[in-house]
Amino acid sequence: DGEKNDPIEFRLNALTLLLVNLEQEVSQRSAQPYVQGAAGAAPRKLLPDVRLNLHVLLVARFTAYEQGLNQLGLVVRFLQTHRALDHASAPGLSPDIDKLLLELVTLPIAEQNDIWSALRTNYHPSLLVRVRMVVFRDAEGAAVPQIGSTVLHTRQRGPAA
């Protein structure tokens, strides 16, 4: 609830996923402010893709501390064998997403402390996963004016004085 400033509560005996950051992937950003539409289609002026990386915190809150660690270990094993999610490995993936690359992120203790302080709660065993790249595409674009014909006007200047 965005209206409350109470500390966040994590469900007991469960892993909770929490989006803690979005960052734009600028290394693959197009240098052109507009790109041409698909070949063979009517020309369209499309805005370049916006590529985002998501930082997702997986928090384990279990009555038995060891059970939480075990669940996080299972997540690490999954990430070892599934570095990418695509339509074959994740049939429920949106058709708008080609694939997602998953990687563990290790934050320095001070940055971990900042996250937990912002959440206003006690630390729980957790993993931070970077999900690369969610791509937003300009599906519609703006029509490019068509050039129907060209007219050449010439003007003759008199002799130079």
C-alpha positions as CSV (number, residue, x, y, z in Angstrom):
1,D,0.0,0.0,0.0
2,G,1.7,3.2,-1.2
3,E,-0.2,5.2,1.4
4,K,1.4,3.6,4.4
5,N,4.9,4.3,5.6
6,D,5.0,1.2,7.8
7,P,7.9,-1.2,7.5
8,I,7.5,-3.9,4.9
9,E,6.5,-7.3,6.1
10,F,7.6,-10.5,4.4
11,R,5.3,-13.6,4.4
12,L,6.4,-16.2,6.9
13,N,7.7,-19.6,5.5
14,A,8.0,-18.2,2.0
15,L,10.4,-16.6,-0.5
16,T,9.3,-13.1,-1.4
17,L,10.4,-11.3,-4.6
18,L,10.8,-7.5,-4.3
19,L,11.7,-5.1,-7.0
20,V,14.3,-2.8,-5.5
21,N,15.7,-1.0,-8.5
22,L,15.3,-0.3,-12.2
23,E,18.2,0.9,-14.3
24,Q,18.4,1.8,-17.9
25,E,20.9,-0.3,-20.0
26,V,22.6,2.5,-21.9
27,S,25.5,0.4,-23.3
28,Q,23.2,-0.9,-26.1
29,R,21.2,2.3,-26.7
30,S,21.0,3.5,-30.3
31,A,22.9,6.6,-31.1
32,Q,20.1,7.7,-33.4
33,P,17.1,9.5,-31.9
34,Y,14.8,7.6,-34.3
35,V,15.1,4.3,-36.1
36,Q,13.5,3.2,-39.4
37,G,10.5,0.7,-39.2
38,A,10.6,-2.8,-40.5
39,A,11.8,-3.4,-44.1
40,G,8.9,-3.7,-46.6
41,A,6.5,-1.9,-44.3
42,A,5.4,1.7,-44.7
43,P,8.1,4.0,-43.4
44,R,7.6,4.9,-39.7
45,K,9.7,7.0,-37.4
46,L,10.2,4.8,-34.3
47,L,11.8,5.8,-31.0
48,P,14.7,3.6,-30.0
49,D,14.2,0.8,-27.6
50,V,14.3,1.4,-23.9
51,R,16.2,-1.4,-22.2
52,L,15.8,-1.9,-18.5
53,N,17.6,-4.1,-16.0
54,L,15.6,-5.1,-12.9
55,H,17.2,-5.7,-9.5
56,V,15.0,-8.2,-7.7
57,L,15.6,-9.1,-4.0
58,L,14.6,-12.6,-3.0
59,V,13.9,-12.6,0.7
60,A,13.7,-15.8,2.7
61,R,11.6,-15.6,5.9
62,F,11.1,-18.9,7.6
63,T,10.5,-20.1,11.1
64,A,13.5,-22.4,10.9
65,Y,16.5,-20.2,9.8
66,E,18.1,-23.2,8.1
67,Q,15.0,-23.8,6.0
68,G,15.3,-20.2,4.6
69,L,19.0,-20.8,3.7
70,N,18.1,-24.1,2.0
71,Q,15.5,-22.3,-0.1
72,L,18.0,-19.7,-1.2
73,G,20.4,-22.5,-2.0
74,L,17.8,-24.0,-4.3
75,V,17.5,-20.6,-6.0
76,V,21.2,-20.4,-6.5
77,R,21.2,-23.9,-8.1
78,F,18.4,-22.9,-10.4
79,L,20.3,-19.8,-11.5
80,Q,23.4,-22.0,-12.2
81,T,21.4,-24.1,-14.7
82,H,19.0,-21.4,-16.0
83,R,21.1,-18.3,-16.8
84,A,18.5,-17.3,-19.4
85,L,14.7,-17.6,-19.5
86,D,13.1,-17.7,-22.9
87,H,9.8,-19.0,-24.4
88,A,11.1,-22.6,-24.4
89,S,12.2,-22.7,-20.7
90,A,9.4,-20.3,-19.4
91,P,6.3,-20.8,-21.5
92,G,4.4,-18.2,-19.5
93,L,6.9,-15.5,-20.6
94,S,5.2,-12.6,-22.2
95,P,5.3,-12.6,-26.1
96,D,6.7,-9.1,-25.8
97,I,9.9,-10.4,-24.1
98,D,12.4,-12.4,-26.2
99,K,14.5,-13.6,-23.2
100,L,15.7,-12.6,-19.8
101,L,19.2,-13.1,-18.5
102,L,19.6,-13.7,-14.8
103,E,22.7,-13.1,-12.7
104,L,23.5,-12.9,-9.0
105,V,24.7,-9.5,-7.7
106,T,26.9,-9.2,-4.6
107,L,26.5,-5.8,-2.9
108,P,29.0,-4.4,-0.4
109,I,27.7,-4.6,3.2
110,A,27.1,-0.8,3.2
111,E,24.8,-1.0,0.2
112,Q,23.0,-4.0,1.7
113,N,22.5,-2.0,4.8
114,D,21.1,0.9,2.7
115,I,18.5,-1.4,1.1
116,W,17.4,-2.9,4.5
117,S,17.2,0.6,6.1
118,A,15.0,1.8,3.2
119,L,12.7,-1.2,3.7
120,R,12.6,-0.3,7.4
121,T,12.8,-3.8,8.6
122,N,15.3,-6.3,10.0
123,Y,17.7,-8.2,7.7
124,H,16.5,-11.6,6.4
125,P,18.6,-14.0,4.4
126,S,18.3,-12.9,0.8
127,L,19.8,-12.8,-2.7
128,L,19.9,-10.0,-5.2
129,V,19.3,-10.9,-8.8
130,R,19.8,-8.7,-11.9
131,V,17.3,-9.5,-14.6
132,R,18.5,-8.2,-18.0
133,M,16.8,-6.8,-20.2
134,V,13.3,-5.9,-20.3
135,V,12.9,-4.0,-23.6
136,F,10.2,-1.5,-24.3
137,R,9.7,-0.9,-28.1
138,D,7.8,1.9,-29.8
139,A,5.2,-0.2,-31.6
140,E,3.4,2.5,-33.3
141,G,5.8,5.3,-34.2
142,A,5.0,8.3,-36.3
143,A,4.3,8.3,-40.0
144,V,7.0,9.6,-42.2
145,P,5.7,12.0,-44.8
146,Q,5.9,10.4,-48.3
147,I,7.7,12.3,-51.1
148,G,5.4,12.1,-54.1
149,S,7.4,14.1,-56.6
150,T,10.2,16.5,-56.7
151,V,10.2,19.8,-58.5
152,L,13.4,21.6,-59.4
153,H,13.3,25.4,-59.7
154,T,16.3,27.2,-61.2
155,R,16.9,30.8,-61.3
156,Q,19.3,32.4,-63.7
157,R,21.4,35.3,-62.5
158,G,22.6,38.1,-64.7
159,P,26.3,38.6,-65.6
160,A,28.6,39.6,-62.8
161,A,29.6,43.2,-62.7
